[in-house]
Amino acid sequence: MSIWFGIALFVATVIGMEAFAYAAHRWIMHGFGWFLHESHHRPRTGNWELNDLYAAIFAVPSFVLLLGGVQLGWWEGWAWIGAGIAAYGAIYFGFHDIIVHRRLPTRYLPKSTYMKRIVQAHRLHHVVETREGNVSFGFLVAPRPEDLKAELKRRQRAGVRAPAATASNHGAFAEK
């Protein structure tokens, strides 16, 4: 296999993982997998939450594909695909856990329009505490915050978290 085809597989996988992440978040995490994901919509007490098990679950295919493509004699394209899954996981961890939820200390402050949009869209997702009525299930591709606010308003803010005196682990969600 040519290196260029491998790189194309890798890039296509990273891009495709956003669609997978959207679907998994929308129909698994906010569906039958809510029993794990619910912890992510509540204030965190400590460093870990039950939702963190999803990282381990979604790492398994990446690990298996890398192992098969590199060590077990499978088609080498599987290794590129496994690496693309792992790369998306690392990007997601950086954006989601470090930048948005600040699970590791950082002084980073989003300045670009793109980064502000991702952070605000994800925070608007978290204003809803229930498994239904949420908006913005993707992560690297996010709807405009104005559209998300309008959708929440259209739904009459069903399931929206009551304003807290202090910001939770998901930040302040006041509508401006």
TORKOL-4160 file (C-alpha; in steps of 0.2 Angstrom, whole numbers, padded with zeros to 4 digits, m for minus):
176
<pt num="1" X="0000" Y="0000" Z="0000"/>
<pt num="2" X="0007" Y="0017" Z="m0004"/>
<pt num="3" X="0010" Y="0029" Z="0010"/>
<pt num="4" X="m0002" Y="0042" Z="0002"/>
<pt num="5" X="m0016" Y="0029" Z="0002"/>
<pt num="6" X="m0012" Y="0026" Z="0020"/>
<pt num="7" X="m0013" Y="0045" Z="0024"/>
<pt num="8" X="m0029" Y="0047" Z="0015"/>
<pt num="9" X="m0037" Y="0032" Z="0025"/>
<pt num="10" X="m0030" Y="0040" Z="0041"/>
<pt num="11" X="m0038" Y="0058" Z="0036"/>
<pt num="12" X="m0054" Y="0050" Z="0030"/>
<pt num="13" X="m0055" Y="0040" Z="0047"/>
<pt num="14" X="m0052" Y="0056" Z="0057"/>
<pt num="15" X="m0066" Y="0065" Z="0047"/>
<pt num="16" X="m0078" Y="0050" Z="0048"/>
<pt num="17" X="m0076" Y="0049" Z="0066"/>
<pt num="18" X="m0085" Y="0065" Z="0069"/>
<pt num="19" X="m0100" Y="0057" Z="0061"/>
<pt num="20" X="m0098" Y="0042" Z="0071"/>
<pt num="21" X="m0096" Y="0053" Z="0087"/>
<pt num="22" X="m0112" Y="0062" Z="0083"/>
<pt num="23" X="m0122" Y="0046" Z="0080"/>
<pt num="24" X="m0115" Y="0038" Z="0096"/>
<pt num="25" X="m0118" Y="0053" Z="0106"/>
<pt num="26" X="m0136" Y="0056" Z="0100"/>
<pt num="27" X="m0142" Y="0038" Z="0099"/>
<pt num="28" X="m0131" Y="0028" Z="0111"/>
<pt num="29" X="m0126" Y="0040" Z="0125"/>
<pt num="30" X="m0143" Y="0049" Z="0125"/>
<pt num="31" X="m0152" Y="0032" Z="0122"/>
<pt num="32" X="m0149" Y="0016" Z="0130"/>
<pt num="33" X="m0131" Y="0021" Z="0136"/>
<pt num="34" X="m0138" Y="0035" Z="0146"/>
<pt num="35" X="m0134" Y="0026" Z="0162"/>
<pt num="36" X="m0116" Y="0029" Z="0159"/>
<pt num="37" X="m0117" Y="0046" Z="0150"/>
<pt num="38" X="m0129" Y="0054" Z="0163"/>
<pt num="39" X="m0114" Y="0057" Z="0175"/>
<pt num="40" X="m0107" Y="0069" Z="0162"/>
<pt num="41" X="m0123" Y="0080" Z="0163"/>
<pt num="42" X="m0121" Y="0081" Z="0182"/>
<pt num="43" X="m0109" Y="0091" Z="0192"/>
<pt num="44" X="m0093" Y="0080" Z="0194"/>
<pt num="45" X="m0087" Y="0076" Z="0211"/>
<pt num="46" X="m0069" Y="0070" Z="0209"/>
<pt num="47" X="m0058" Y="0067" Z="0194"/>
<pt num="48" X="m0068" Y="0053" Z="0186"/>
<pt num="49" X="m0086" Y="0050" Z="0180"/>
<pt num="50" X="m0095" Y="0035" Z="0174"/>
<pt num="51" X="m0095" Y="0042" Z="0157"/>
<pt num="52" X="m0076" Y="0040" Z="0156"/>
<pt num="53" X="m0079" Y="0022" Z="0152"/>
<pt num="54" X="m0084" Y="0027" Z="0135"/>
<pt num="55" X="m0066" Y="0032" Z="0131"/>
<pt num="56" X="m0061" Y="0015" Z="0135"/>
<pt num="57" X="m0075" Y="0007" Z="0125"/>
<pt num="58" X="m0071" Y="0017" Z="0110"/>
<pt num="59" X="m0053" Y="0014" Z="0111"/>
<pt num="60" X="m0055" Y="m0005" Z="0109"/>
<pt num="61" X="m0058" Y="m0004" Z="0090"/>
<pt num="62" X="m0043" Y="0007" Z="0088"/>
<pt num="63" X="m0032" Y="m0005" Z="0098"/>
<pt num="64" X="m0038" Y="m0020" Z="0089"/>
<pt num="65" X="m0036" Y="m0012" Z="0071"/>
<pt num="66" X="m0018" Y="m0006" Z="0075"/>
<pt num="67" X="m0013" Y="m0023" Z="0082"/>
<pt num="68" X="m0021" Y="m0032" Z="0067"/>
<pt num="69" X="m0013" Y="m0021" Z="0054"/>
<pt num="70" X="0004" Y="m0020" Z="0062"/>
<pt num="71" X="0007" Y="m0036" Z="0071"/>
<pt num="72" X="m0006" Y="m0049" Z="0065"/>
<pt num="73" X="m0003" Y="m0049" Z="0046"/>
<pt num="74" X="m0020" Y="m0041" Z="0042"/>
<pt num="75" X="m0022" Y="m0028" Z="0028"/>
<pt num="76" X="m0011" Y="m0014" Z="0033"/>
<pt num="77" X="m0025" Y="m0001" Z="0029"/>
<pt num="78" X="m0033" Y="m0007" Z="0046"/>
<pt num="79" X="m0018" Y="0000" Z="0055"/>
<pt num="80" X="m0020" Y="0017" Z="0047"/>
<pt num="81" X="m0039" Y="0017" Z="0051"/>
<pt num="82" X="m0035" Y="0012" Z="0069"/>
<pt num="83" X="m0023" Y="0026" Z="0070"/>
<pt num="84" X="m0036" Y="0038" Z="0063"/>
<pt num="85" X="m0048" Y="0032" Z="0077"/>
<pt num="86" X="m0034" Y="0035" Z="0090"/>
<pt num="87" X="m0030" Y="0052" Z="0083"/>
<pt num="88" X="m0049" Y="0058" Z="0084"/>
<pt num="89" X="m0049" Y="0051" Z="0102"/>
<pt num="90" X="m0034" Y="0062" Z="0106"/>
<pt num="91" X="m0041" Y="0077" Z="0097"/>
<pt num="92" X="m0058" Y="0075" Z="0106"/>
<pt num="93" X="m0049" Y="0073" Z="0123"/>
<pt num="94" X="m0040" Y="0089" Z="0120"/>
<pt num="95" X="m0055" Y="0099" Z="0115"/>
<pt num="96" X="m0068" Y="0091" Z="0126"/>
<pt num="97" X="m0059" Y="0087" Z="0142"/>
<pt num="98" X="m0045" Y="0099" Z="0142"/>
<pt num="99" X="m0052" Y="0115" Z="0133"/>
<pt num="100" X="m0071" Y="0114" Z="0137"/>
<pt num="101" X="m0072" Y="0105" Z="0153"/>
<pt num="102" X="m0055" Y="0110" Z="0160"/>
<pt num="103" X="m0052" Y="0093" Z="0168"/>
<pt num="104" X="m0033" Y="0097" Z="0167"/>
<pt num="105" X="m0027" Y="0114" Z="0172"/>
<pt num="106" X="m0024" Y="0125" Z="0157"/>
<pt num="107" X="m0023" Y="0144" Z="0154"/>
<pt num="108" X="m0029" Y="0142" Z="0136"/>
<pt num="109" X="m0043" Y="0154" Z="0132"/>
<pt num="110" X="m0052" Y="0151" Z="0115"/>
<pt num="111" X="m0050" Y="0166" Z="0104"/>
<pt num="112" X="m0054" Y="0161" Z="0087"/>
<pt num="113" X="m0072" Y="0161" Z="0081"/>
<pt num="114" X="m0071" Y="0142" Z="0078"/>
<pt num="115" X="m0065" Y="0138" Z="0095"/>
<pt num="116" X="m0078" Y="0149" Z="0103"/>
<pt num="117" X="m0091" Y="0141" Z="0093"/>
<pt num="118" X="m0086" Y="0123" Z="0098"/>
<pt num="119" X="m0085" Y="0128" Z="0117"/>
<pt num="120" X="m0102" Y="0137" Z="0117"/>
<pt num="121" X="m0111" Y="0124" Z="0107"/>
<pt num="122" X="m0105" Y="0110" Z="0119"/>
<pt num="123" X="m0110" Y="0121" Z="0134"/>
<pt num="124" X="m0127" Y="0124" Z="0127"/>
<pt num="125" X="m0128" Y="0105" Z="0125"/>
<pt num="126" X="m0125" Y="0104" Z="0144"/>
<pt num="127" X="m0138" Y="0116" Z="0149"/>
<pt num="128" X="m0150" Y="0101" Z="0147"/>
<pt num="129" X="m0149" Y="0089" Z="0161"/>
<pt num="130" X="m0161" Y="0076" Z="0154"/>
<pt num="131" X="m0157" Y="0063" Z="0140"/>
<pt num="132" X="m0171" Y="0071" Z="0129"/>
<pt num="133" X="m0172" Y="0089" Z="0123"/>
<pt num="134" X="m0153" Y="0091" Z="0120"/>
<pt num="135" X="m0145" Y="0101" Z="0106"/>
<pt num="136" X="m0128" Y="0099" Z="0097"/>
<pt num="137" X="m0122" Y="0081" Z="0098"/>
<pt num="138" X="m0107" Y="0083" Z="0087"/>
<pt num="139" X="m0090" Y="0091" Z="0093"/>
<pt num="140" X="m0078" Y="0097" Z="0080"/>
<pt num="141" X="m0093" Y="0102" Z="0069"/>
<pt num="142" X="m0105" Y="0113" Z="0079"/>
<pt num="143" X="m0120" Y="0122" Z="0074"/>
<pt num="144" X="m0121" Y="0141" Z="0077"/>
<pt num="145" X="m0124" Y="0145" Z="0095"/>
<pt num="146" X="m0138" Y="0157" Z="0090"/>
<pt num="147" X="m0147" Y="0142" Z="0081"/>
<pt num="148" X="m0145" Y="0131" Z="0097"/>
<pt num="149" X="m0152" Y="0145" Z="0108"/>
<pt num="150" X="m0167" Y="0147" Z="0097"/>
<pt num="151" X="m0170" Y="0128" Z="0097"/>
<pt num="152" X="m0169" Y="0127" Z="0116"/>
<pt num="153" X="m0181" Y="0142" Z="0116"/>
<pt num="154" X="m0193" Y="0133" Z="0104"/>
<pt num="155" X="m0193" Y="0118" Z="0115"/>
<pt num="156" X="m0198" Y="0130" Z="0129"/>
<pt num="157" X="m0181" Y="0126" Z="0138"/>
<pt num="158" X="m0188" Y="0108" Z="0143"/>
<pt num="159" X="m0175" Y="0100" Z="0154"/>
<pt num="160" X="m0164" Y="0115" Z="0155"/>
<pt num="161" X="m0153" Y="0116" Z="0171"/>
<pt num="162" X="m0159" Y="0129" Z="0184"/>
<pt num="163" X="m0146" Y="0143" Z="0186"/>
<pt num="164" X="m0134" Y="0140" Z="0200"/>
<pt num="165" X="m0126" Y="0152" Z="0212"/>
<pt num="166" X="m0109" Y="0146" Z="0206"/>
<pt num="167" X="m0103" Y="0139" Z="0190"/>
<pt num="168" X="m0103" Y="0120" Z="0189"/>
<pt num="169" X="m0089" Y="0109" Z="0180"/>
<pt num="170" X="m0098" Y="0114" Z="0164"/>
<pt num="171" X="m0096" Y="0132" Z="0166"/>
<pt num="172" X="m0109" Y="0146" Z="0167"/>
<pt num="173" X="m0123" Y="0144" Z="0155"/>
<pt num="174" X="m0132" Y="0161" Z="0156"/>
<pt num="175" X="m0141" Y="0165" Z="0140"/>
<pt num="176" X="m0135" Y="0182" Z="0133"/>
